[in-house]
């Protein structure tokens, strides 16, 4: 399902080079966003306007930022434990 959304992102030149390289992650997060919006098939994705697709991509990017932030906090916490010991 999200492969098609990913293809639409690519064909509209909306993805950065690093996002293109992280295809699996983008697809997984796109599936999460689409599921939260109740969009479940390629036919529905093909009918989405560019504006709706841009909104979905922004939500995917927000999820990536949150994930990175969470990972950084976890890494910092772990390094604090190592330094204290």
Chimera marker file (.cmm) of the C-alpha trace (Angstrom):
<marker_set name="trace">
<marker id="1" x="0.000" y="0.000" z="0.000" r="1" g="1" b="0" radius="0.5"/>
<marker id="2" x="2.589" y="2.570" z="1.032" r="1" g="1" b="0" radius="0.5"/>
<marker id="3" x="4.902" y="1.595" z="-1.798" r="1" g="1" b="0" radius="0.5"/>
<marker id="4" x="2.498" y="3.451" z="-4.034" r="1" g="1" b="0" radius="0.5"/>
<marker id="5" x="2.523" y="6.507" z="-1.745" r="1" g="1" b="0" radius="0.5"/>
<marker id="6" x="6.338" y="6.353" z="-1.698" r="1" g="1" b="0" radius="0.5"/>
<marker id="7" x="6.332" y="6.248" z="-5.503" r="1" g="1" b="0" radius="0.5"/>
<marker id="8" x="4.091" y="9.335" z="-5.570" r="1" g="1" b="0" radius="0.5"/>
<marker id="9" x="6.469" y="11.144" z="-3.191" r="1" g="1" b="0" radius="0.5"/>
<marker id="10" x="9.385" y="10.262" z="-5.481" r="1" g="1" b="0" radius="0.5"/>
<marker id="11" x="7.596" y="11.205" z="-8.691" r="1" g="1" b="0" radius="0.5"/>
<marker id="12" x="6.774" y="14.623" z="-7.233" r="1" g="1" b="0" radius="0.5"/>
<marker id="13" x="10.421" y="15.088" z="-6.146" r="1" g="1" b="0" radius="0.5"/>
<marker id="14" x="9.401" y="15.664" z="-2.517" r="1" g="1" b="0" radius="0.5"/>
<marker id="15" x="11.892" y="13.346" z="-0.856" r="1" g="1" b="0" radius="0.5"/>
<marker id="16" x="15.406" y="14.265" z="0.159" r="1" g="1" b="0" radius="0.5"/>
<marker id="17" x="18.276" y="12.020" z="-0.844" r="1" g="1" b="0" radius="0.5"/>
<marker id="18" x="18.513" y="10.585" z="2.667" r="1" g="1" b="0" radius="0.5"/>
<marker id="19" x="14.764" y="9.865" z="2.670" r="1" g="1" b="0" radius="0.5"/>
<marker id="20" x="15.086" y="8.054" z="-0.643" r="1" g="1" b="0" radius="0.5"/>
<marker id="21" x="17.830" y="5.879" z="0.855" r="1" g="1" b="0" radius="0.5"/>
<marker id="22" x="15.642" y="5.063" z="3.874" r="1" g="1" b="0" radius="0.5"/>
<marker id="23" x="12.800" y="3.707" z="1.759" r="1" g="1" b="0" radius="0.5"/>
<marker id="24" x="11.734" y="0.981" z="4.192" r="1" g="1" b="0" radius="0.5"/>
<marker id="25" x="11.470" y="3.401" z="7.107" r="1" g="1" b="0" radius="0.5"/>
<marker id="26" x="9.539" y="5.948" z="5.025" r="1" g="1" b="0" radius="0.5"/>
<marker id="27" x="7.156" y="3.224" z="3.839" r="1" g="1" b="0" radius="0.5"/>
<marker id="28" x="6.602" y="1.911" z="7.370" r="1" g="1" b="0" radius="0.5"/>
<marker id="29" x="5.885" y="5.366" z="8.783" r="1" g="1" b="0" radius="0.5"/>
<marker id="30" x="3.694" y="6.239" z="5.798" r="1" g="1" b="0" radius="0.5"/>
<marker id="31" x="1.649" y="3.117" z="6.516" r="1" g="1" b="0" radius="0.5"/>
<marker id="32" x="1.198" y="4.282" z="10.108" r="1" g="1" b="0" radius="0.5"/>
<marker id="33" x="0.032" y="7.716" z="8.974" r="1" g="1" b="0" radius="0.5"/>
<marker id="34" x="-2.293" y="6.308" z="6.308" r="1" g="1" b="0" radius="0.5"/>
<marker id="35" x="-3.759" y="3.833" z="8.789" r="1" g="1" b="0" radius="0.5"/>
<marker id="36" x="-4.425" y="6.630" z="11.278" r="1" g="1" b="0" radius="0.5"/>
<marker id="37" x="-6.291" y="8.473" z="8.518" r="1" g="1" b="0" radius="0.5"/>
<marker id="38" x="-8.267" y="5.375" z="7.512" r="1" g="1" b="0" radius="0.5"/>
<marker id="39" x="-6.651" y="5.147" z="4.068" r="1" g="1" b="0" radius="0.5"/>
<marker id="40" x="-6.115" y="1.486" z="3.274" r="1" g="1" b="0" radius="0.5"/>
<marker id="41" x="-5.665" y="0.880" z="-0.430" r="1" g="1" b="0" radius="0.5"/>
<marker id="42" x="-3.793" y="2.066" z="-3.518" r="1" g="1" b="0" radius="0.5"/>
<marker id="43" x="-7.030" y="3.224" z="-5.152" r="1" g="1" b="0" radius="0.5"/>
<marker id="44" x="-7.594" y="5.725" z="-2.358" r="1" g="1" b="0" radius="0.5"/>
<marker id="45" x="-3.962" y="6.825" z="-2.408" r="1" g="1" b="0" radius="0.5"/>
<marker id="46" x="-4.111" y="7.471" z="-6.141" r="1" g="1" b="0" radius="0.5"/>
<marker id="47" x="-7.061" y="9.829" z="-5.612" r="1" g="1" b="0" radius="0.5"/>
<marker id="48" x="-5.389" y="11.927" z="-2.923" r="1" g="1" b="0" radius="0.5"/>
<marker id="49" x="-4.581" y="15.465" z="-3.911" r="1" g="1" b="0" radius="0.5"/>
<marker id="50" x="-1.020" y="16.739" z="-3.851" r="1" g="1" b="0" radius="0.5"/>
<marker id="51" x="-1.906" y="18.808" z="-0.782" r="1" g="1" b="0" radius="0.5"/>
<marker id="52" x="-3.123" y="15.711" z="1.083" r="1" g="1" b="0" radius="0.5"/>
<marker id="53" x="0.014" y="13.810" z="0.074" r="1" g="1" b="0" radius="0.5"/>
<marker id="54" x="2.190" y="16.672" z="1.305" r="1" g="1" b="0" radius="0.5"/>
<marker id="55" x="0.374" y="16.578" z="4.649" r="1" g="1" b="0" radius="0.5"/>
<marker id="56" x="1.007" y="12.832" z="4.910" r="1" g="1" b="0" radius="0.5"/>
<marker id="57" x="4.694" y="13.317" z="4.110" r="1" g="1" b="0" radius="0.5"/>
<marker id="58" x="4.951" y="16.045" z="6.759" r="1" g="1" b="0" radius="0.5"/>
<marker id="59" x="3.440" y="13.678" z="9.322" r="1" g="1" b="0" radius="0.5"/>
<marker id="60" x="5.972" y="11.020" z="8.291" r="1" g="1" b="0" radius="0.5"/>
<marker id="61" x="8.790" y="13.544" z="8.746" r="1" g="1" b="0" radius="0.5"/>
<marker id="62" x="7.408" y="14.516" z="12.162" r="1" g="1" b="0" radius="0.5"/>
<marker id="63" x="7.440" y="10.850" z="13.183" r="1" g="1" b="0" radius="0.5"/>
<marker id="64" x="11.070" y="10.560" z="12.032" r="1" g="1" b="0" radius="0.5"/>
<marker id="65" x="12.030" y="13.645" z="14.071" r="1" g="1" b="0" radius="0.5"/>
<marker id="66" x="10.290" y="12.281" z="17.171" r="1" g="1" b="0" radius="0.5"/>
<marker id="67" x="12.001" y="8.935" z="16.698" r="1" g="1" b="0" radius="0.5"/>
<marker id="68" x="15.427" y="10.607" z="16.345" r="1" g="1" b="0" radius="0.5"/>
<marker id="69" x="14.794" y="12.795" z="19.385" r="1" g="1" b="0" radius="0.5"/>
<marker id="70" x="13.761" y="9.777" z="21.453" r="1" g="1" b="0" radius="0.5"/>
<marker id="71" x="16.866" y="7.876" z="20.324" r="1" g="1" b="0" radius="0.5"/>
<marker id="72" x="19.110" y="10.841" z="21.196" r="1" g="1" b="0" radius="0.5"/>
<marker id="73" x="17.582" y="11.108" z="24.663" r="1" g="1" b="0" radius="0.5"/>
<marker id="74" x="18.099" y="7.383" z="25.199" r="1" g="1" b="0" radius="0.5"/>
<marker id="75" x="21.714" y="7.587" z="24.016" r="1" g="1" b="0" radius="0.5"/>
<marker id="76" x="22.386" y="10.578" z="26.270" r="1" g="1" b="0" radius="0.5"/>
<marker id="77" x="20.896" y="8.737" z="29.251" r="1" g="1" b="0" radius="0.5"/>
<marker id="78" x="23.036" y="5.698" z="28.553" r="1" g="1" b="0" radius="0.5"/>
<marker id="79" x="26.194" y="7.807" z="28.214" r="1" g="1" b="0" radius="0.5"/>
<marker id="80" x="25.366" y="9.573" z="31.511" r="1" g="1" b="0" radius="0.5"/>
<marker id="81" x="25.207" y="6.182" z="33.203" r="1" g="1" b="0" radius="0.5"/>
<marker id="82" x="28.544" y="5.163" z="31.722" r="1" g="1" b="0" radius="0.5"/>
<marker id="83" x="30.228" y="8.424" z="32.800" r="1" g="1" b="0" radius="0.5"/>
<marker id="84" x="28.874" y="8.138" z="36.355" r="1" g="1" b="0" radius="0.5"/>
<marker id="85" x="30.215" y="4.601" z="36.732" r="1" g="1" b="0" radius="0.5"/>
<link id1="1" id2="2" r="1" g="1" b="0" radius="0.2"/>
<link id1="2" id2="3" r="1" g="1" b="0" radius="0.2"/>
<link id1="3" id2="4" r="1" g="1" b="0" radius="0.2"/>
<link id1="4" id2="5" r="1" g="1" b="0" radius="0.2"/>
<link id1="5" id2="6" r="1" g="1" b="0" radius="0.2"/>
<link id1="6" id2="7" r="1" g="1" b="0" radius="0.2"/>
<link id1="7" id2="8" r="1" g="1" b="0" radius="0.2"/>
<link id1="8" id2="9" r="1" g="1" b="0" radius="0.2"/>
<link id1="9" id2="10" r="1" g="1" b="0" radius="0.2"/>
<link id1="10" id2="11" r="1" g="1" b="0" radius="0.2"/>
<link id1="11" id2="12" r="1" g="1" b="0" radius="0.2"/>
<link id1="12" id2="13" r="1" g="1" b="0" radius="0.2"/>
<link id1="13" id2="14" r="1" g="1" b="0" radius="0.2"/>
<link id1="14" id2="15" r="1" g="1" b="0" radius="0.2"/>
<link id1="15" id2="16" r="1" g="1" b="0" radius="0.2"/>
<link id1="16" id2="17" r="1" g="1" b="0" radius="0.2"/>
<link id1="17" id2="18" r="1" g="1" b="0" radius="0.2"/>
<link id1="18" id2="19" r="1" g="1" b="0" radius="0.2"/>
<link id1="19" id2="20" r="1" g="1" b="0" radius="0.2"/>
<link id1="20" id2="21" r="1" g="1" b="0" radius="0.2"/>
<link id1="21" id2="22" r="1" g="1" b="0" radius="0.2"/>
<link id1="22" id2="23" r="1" g="1" b="0" radius="0.2"/>
<link id1="23" id2="24" r="1" g="1" b="0" radius="0.2"/>
<link id1="24" id2="25" r="1" g="1" b="0" radius="0.2"/>
<link id1="25" id2="26" r="1" g="1" b="0" radius="0.2"/>
<link id1="26" id2="27" r="1" g="1" b="0" radius="0.2"/>
<link id1="27" id2="28" r="1" g="1" b="0" radius="0.2"/>
<link id1="28" id2="29" r="1" g="1" b="0" radius="0.2"/>
<link id1="29" id2="30" r="1" g="1" b="0" radius="0.2"/>
<link id1="30" id2="31" r="1" g="1" b="0" radius="0.2"/>
<link id1="31" id2="32" r="1" g="1" b="0" radius="0.2"/>
<link id1="32" id2="33" r="1" g="1" b="0" radius="0.2"/>
<link id1="33" id2="34" r="1" g="1" b="0" radius="0.2"/>
<link id1="34" id2="35" r="1" g="1" b="0" radius="0.2"/>
<link id1="35" id2="36" r="1" g="1" b="0" radius="0.2"/>
<link id1="36" id2="37" r="1" g="1" b="0" radius="0.2"/>
<link id1="37" id2="38" r="1" g="1" b="0" radius="0.2"/>
<link id1="38" id2="39" r="1" g="1" b="0" radius="0.2"/>
<link id1="39" id2="40" r="1" g="1" b="0" radius="0.2"/>
<link id1="40" id2="41" r="1" g="1" b="0" radius="0.2"/>
<link id1="41" id2="42" r="1" g="1" b="0" radius="0.2"/>
<link id1="42" id2="43" r="1" g="1" b="0" radius="0.2"/>
<link id1="43" id2="44" r="1" g="1" b="0" radius="0.2"/>
<link id1="44" id2="45" r="1" g="1" b="0" radius="0.2"/>
<link id1="45" id2="46" r="1" g="1" b="0" radius="0.2"/>
<link id1="46" id2="47" r="1" g="1" b="0" radius="0.2"/>
<link id1="47" id2="48" r="1" g="1" b="0" radius="0.2"/>
<link id1="48" id2="49" r="1" g="1" b="0" radius="0.2"/>
<link id1="49" id2="50" r="1" g="1" b="0" radius="0.2"/>
<link id1="50" id2="51" r="1" g="1" b="0" radius="0.2"/>
<link id1="51" id2="52" r="1" g="1" b="0" radius="0.2"/>
<link id1="52" id2="53" r="1" g="1" b="0" radius="0.2"/>
<link id1="53" id2="54" r="1" g="1" b="0" radius="0.2"/>
<link id1="54" id2="55" r="1" g="1" b="0" radius="0.2"/>
<link id1="55" id2="56" r="1" g="1" b="0" radius="0.2"/>
<link id1="56" id2="57" r="1" g="1" b="0" radius="0.2"/>
<link id1="57" id2="58" r="1" g="1" b="0" radius="0.2"/>
<link id1="58" id2="59" r="1" g="1" b="0" radius="0.2"/>
<link id1="59" id2="60" r="1" g="1" b="0" radius="0.2"/>
<link id1="60" id2="61" r="1" g="1" b="0" radius="0.2"/>
<link id1="61" id2="62" r="1" g="1" b="0" radius="0.2"/>
<link id1="62" id2="63" r="1" g="1" b="0" radius="0.2"/>
<link id1="63" id2="64" r="1" g="1" b="0" radius="0.2"/>
<link id1="64" id2="65" r="1" g="1" b="0" radius="0.2"/>
<link id1="65" id2="66" r="1" g="1" b="0" radius="0.2"/>
<link id1="66" id2="67" r="1" g="1" b="0" radius="0.2"/>
<link id1="67" id2="68" r="1" g="1" b="0" radius="0.2"/>
<link id1="68" id2="69" r="1" g="1" b="0" radius="0.2"/>
<link id1="69" id2="70" r="1" g="1" b="0" radius="0.2"/>
<link id1="70" id2="71" r="1" g="1" b="0" radius="0.2"/>
<link id1="71" id2="72" r="1" g="1" b="0" radius="0.2"/>
<link id1="72" id2="73" r="1" g="1" b="0" radius="0.2"/>
<link id1="73" id2="74" r="1" g="1" b="0" radius="0.2"/>
<link id1="74" id2="75" r="1" g="1" b="0" radius="0.2"/>
<link id1="75" id2="76" r="1" g="1" b="0" radius="0.2"/>
<link id1="76" id2="77" r="1" g="1" b="0" radius="0.2"/>
<link id1="77" id2="78" r="1" g="1" b="0" radius="0.2"/>
<link id1="78" id2="79" r="1" g="1" b="0" radius="0.2"/>
<link id1="79" id2="80" r="1" g="1" b="0" radius="0.2"/>
<link id1="80" id2="81" r="1" g="1" b="0" radius="0.2"/>
<link id1="81" id2="82" r="1" g="1" b="0" radius="0.2"/>
<link id1="82" id2="83" r="1" g="1" b="0" radius="0.2"/>
<link id1="83" id2="84" r="1" g="1" b="0" radius="0.2"/>
<link id1="84" id2="85" r="1" g="1" b="0" radius="0.2"/>
</marker_set>
